[in-house]
Amino acid sequence: MSKTRTIKVDYLARVEGEGGLYVRVNGDRVEEVRLQLFEPPRFFEAFLRGRAFAEAPDITARICGICPVAYQMSAVHAIEDALGIRVDGALRELRRLLYCGEWIASHTLHVVMLHAPDFLGYEDAIRMAKDYPKEVRRALDLKKAGNEILRILGGREIHPVNVRVGGFYRVPTRAELAPLVDTLERAREQALATVVWVSTFDMPDVEQEYEFVALRHPSEYPFNEGRLVSNRGLDIAIRDYDEHFVEEHVARSNALHSALKARGAYVVGALARYSLNFDRLPPLVQQAARDANLSSVCRNPFQSIVVRAVEVVYAVDEALRIIAAYEPPAHPAVDAKAGEGSGFGCTEAPRGILFHRYRLNADGTIADAKIVPPTSQNQKAIENDLRRLVERHLQLSQEPLTRKCEQAVRNYDPCISCATHFLRLQIDRHE
Amino acid sequence: MAASIVIVGAGNAFRRDDGAGLATAGRLRGVLSGDIRVLVKEGDFASLLDDWQGADAVVVIDATSSGSEPGTIRRYDAHERPLPSTFSRSSTHSFGVAQAVELARALGRLPARVVVFGIEGRDFTPGEGLSADVDAAVDEVVRRVTEEARGRA
């Protein structure tokens, strides 16, 4: 007779937001895996209706305290698409620079403070810091470099206020960006050292058959522009997103579940971006990845910690490139005049593609808005990973299996505040 | 010699009473002067360690949700004991004021004096504005922080 086993853990920390996880195992079969996002629906889309188009970047930036730049970037690109505006040259480069700041700060927080303790067997970063003070101090300095970019370019570190449709309210002078160079050169060494450090972690040996979805640009590692591509043939313009993706309400979650209409679950974020765009990374970054034993495609979700560390090297290096070439534009923004239209924007938030769609009225107010955050898109993949993980490790006792599940969820750096706030984890296993 | 003081209001203004620390910082800006920096922190509490760097004294004000009477004010000296778990953010940011204080302690980066005020909230639902009893408590904390800062500055 098969027996149902129950493992219960009250909550999973070190993720952004409130949610839970339930796994039921009957004998040697995983019967049910549910990622439950408890956070109340955020109603931001409804809140945007009737507001002026110019307010969208600042309103949507409030959805997340960790990736506000992503919301601002997707919002401005979508609205500029609706208004037929194109932002090029130095303004476009400054937007990439702003995104570099967010990637550095967000990835470093997750890699060192939230995810590394899993690999080294610590309950949290504070206990880890007592044994690894050098690595933690280095991470805090690195993260500060990212925050410096956000402060100088965004007006402040959290919820930057300098971004507008068409460009910026004020652009920096060369002299204002100059102090960043020393900071970022030091940060590049710190980022490279962080890659070496995390590459020594003991990695579970698992490979998953994912469909990765990310932006792909003709020449750049993607931030703000490109086509949406996958390793299974998807290659579409951003404006065709709704034809290929569907968002479904699932009773257990307050966040809509995304799926590819043709094939279901897919993965967005660092692993997808890296695996679809390795050839777009500069030689220094490719070499750092190779030295860390990463191949050009990475299907081991646990290695996402190394991939994020590699992306931090990229973001620091790219920021230095942009600052070196920077010549202030004649105007801080391209004029944006109200008009009717629909626009689509998709940018690479630290956690993956963030899609925005707006329909504007002739007076420039927002008639309709749709926002699809990366964590909503990864929910199915997280559940699939957990199912396989529990199946593979049924022999483990409650505590180590639970720790592995928590680690597996954190592979995705889930931001539940974005998707719909602590993650409660419960595994029911009867035996 | 005047001491450098950093005052940090922490919280989320869009979760009603979770904005109590931010409101306190806002009101303190109007009454404090001298070598005192008043900051607000709505996320990314890890960067508190940078904000503290070089400061002789730090005062942090944050909302609490401990189940006690809304508007209750608590004062903690971080050098006396670890902060209670109510300062571990259970909302948007899993890295809260308590973690920042403990991380700083672990790394030897805790300023010589760290005082944390907690204001018990009533309503943490999405939206703006403070409950009346929490609003009154904010005024009282403004008065107490001003007194402490003037005593040291």
Interface residues (C-beta under 8 A of the other chain):
Chain A: A13 R14 V15 E16 G17 E18 P40 R42 F43 R62 C64 G65 I66 A105 L109 M113 L114 D124 A125 I126 R127 A129 K130 P133 V136 R137 L140 K143 K144 N147 E157 I158 H159 S417 H421 F422
Chain B: N12 F14 K41 E42 G43 D44 A46 S47 L49 D50 S90 S91 T92 H93 S94 F95 Q99 E102 L103 A106 L107 G108 P126
